[in-house]
Amino acid sequence: MNGQQVWVRCEPWCVTDHVAENERFLEDVTHEGAAVDLLVPRPDGTLRLLASARVLMSDRGGPEDGPMVVVDFEDVQSLYLSPDEVQTAADRVAAFEARLRELGRVAADV
């Protein structure tokens, strides 16, 4: 930190290379998990990123600095979700997925 290397405790899910990040202050340390991407097919057969989610946690130490799930959308501002909000969001994504499949079946029958 700020020219001196210090040991930083990481959660098992953290994939951040803190040496490469070279944060200047301990309060700048952020732990980030691997991204989970939602890719949608394009007419040309390629896949387009629609949304990406990952676990993120700050080392500031306040109660609001616990692990959060960050959801980034294509061309939309990021959402920061608490663990409880993630469960609700996941339920809504599952419902959307079922509706999307139903729409695909409807479209296939046209």
C-alpha positions as CSV (number, residue, x, y, z in Angstrom):
1,M,0.0,0.0,0.0
2,N,1.4,3.3,-1.1
3,G,4.8,1.8,-1.9
4,Q,4.7,-1.0,0.7
5,Q,3.4,-4.4,0.3
6,V,1.0,-5.7,3.0
7,W,-0.8,-8.9,3.3
8,V,-4.5,-8.7,2.4
9,R,-6.9,-11.4,3.5
10,C,-9.1,-12.5,0.6
11,E,-12.3,-14.5,0.6
12,P,-12.1,-17.8,-1.3
13,W,-14.2,-16.4,-4.1
14,C,-11.9,-13.3,-4.7
15,V,-10.2,-13.4,-8.1
16,T,-8.6,-10.0,-7.8
17,D,-4.8,-9.8,-8.2
18,H,-4.2,-7.2,-5.5
19,V,-0.5,-7.0,-6.3
20,A,-1.3,-6.0,-9.9
21,E,-4.1,-3.6,-8.7
22,N,-1.5,-1.8,-6.6
23,E,-4.1,0.0,-4.4
24,R,-2.5,2.9,-2.5
25,F,-4.6,2.6,0.6
26,L,-6.1,-0.3,2.5
27,E,-9.6,1.3,2.2
28,D,-9.2,1.2,-1.6
29,V,-9.0,-2.6,-1.6
30,T,-12.0,-4.3,-3.3
31,H,-12.5,-8.0,-3.5
32,E,-14.2,-9.2,-6.7
33,G,-15.5,-12.6,-7.7
34,A,-15.6,-14.1,-11.1
35,A,-18.3,-12.8,-13.3
36,V,-21.4,-14.8,-14.3
37,D,-22.6,-13.6,-17.7
38,L,-26.0,-13.7,-19.4
39,L,-25.3,-13.9,-23.1
40,V,-28.1,-13.7,-25.7
41,P,-27.9,-14.9,-29.3
42,R,-27.8,-12.4,-32.2
43,P,-29.3,-13.1,-35.7
44,D,-25.8,-13.6,-37.0
45,G,-25.1,-16.5,-34.5
46,T,-22.9,-14.5,-32.2
47,L,-23.6,-14.0,-28.6
48,R,-24.2,-10.5,-27.0
49,L,-23.6,-9.7,-23.4
50,L,-27.0,-8.7,-21.8
51,A,-26.0,-8.8,-18.2
52,S,-23.1,-9.7,-16.0
53,A,-23.1,-10.3,-12.2
54,R,-20.3,-10.8,-9.7
55,V,-19.7,-10.6,-5.9
56,L,-18.0,-7.5,-4.7
57,M,-16.7,-6.5,-1.2
58,S,-14.8,-3.5,0.1
59,D,-12.2,-3.7,2.9
60,R,-13.4,-0.5,4.5
61,G,-14.9,-2.4,7.4
62,G,-18.3,-0.8,7.8
63,P,-21.5,-2.8,8.0
64,E,-22.5,-1.5,4.5
65,D,-19.2,-2.9,3.1
66,G,-20.3,-6.6,3.3
67,P,-20.4,-8.7,0.2
68,M,-22.8,-7.4,-2.5
69,V,-23.7,-8.8,-5.9
70,V,-23.2,-6.3,-8.6
71,V,-25.3,-6.7,-11.7
72,D,-24.2,-4.8,-14.8
73,F,-26.5,-4.4,-17.8
74,E,-25.6,-3.6,-21.3
75,D,-25.9,0.2,-21.6
76,V,-27.5,0.5,-18.1
77,Q,-26.2,1.6,-14.7
78,S,-25.0,-1.1,-12.3
79,L,-27.2,-2.5,-9.6
80,Y,-25.8,-3.3,-6.1
81,L,-27.8,-6.0,-4.4
82,S,-27.8,-7.3,-0.9
83,P,-27.7,-11.1,-0.4
84,D,-31.5,-11.1,0.3
85,E,-32.1,-8.9,-2.8
86,V,-30.1,-11.4,-4.9
87,Q,-32.5,-14.2,-3.9
88,T,-35.5,-12.1,-5.0
89,A,-33.7,-11.1,-8.2
90,A,-32.8,-14.7,-9.0
91,D,-36.5,-15.8,-8.5
92,R,-37.5,-13.1,-10.9
93,V,-34.8,-14.2,-13.4
94,A,-36.1,-17.7,-13.2
95,A,-39.7,-16.5,-13.8
96,F,-38.4,-14.5,-16.8
97,E,-36.6,-17.5,-18.1
98,A,-39.8,-19.6,-18.0
99,R,-41.8,-16.9,-19.7
100,L,-39.0,-16.5,-22.3
101,R,-39.2,-20.2,-23.1
102,E,-42.9,-20.0,-23.4
103,L,-42.6,-17.0,-25.8
104,G,-40.2,-19.1,-27.8
105,R,-42.7,-21.9,-28.0
106,V,-45.5,-19.5,-29.0
107,A,-43.2,-18.0,-31.7
108,A,-42.3,-21.4,-33.0
109,D,-46.0,-22.3,-33.4
110,V,-46.7,-19.2,-35.5
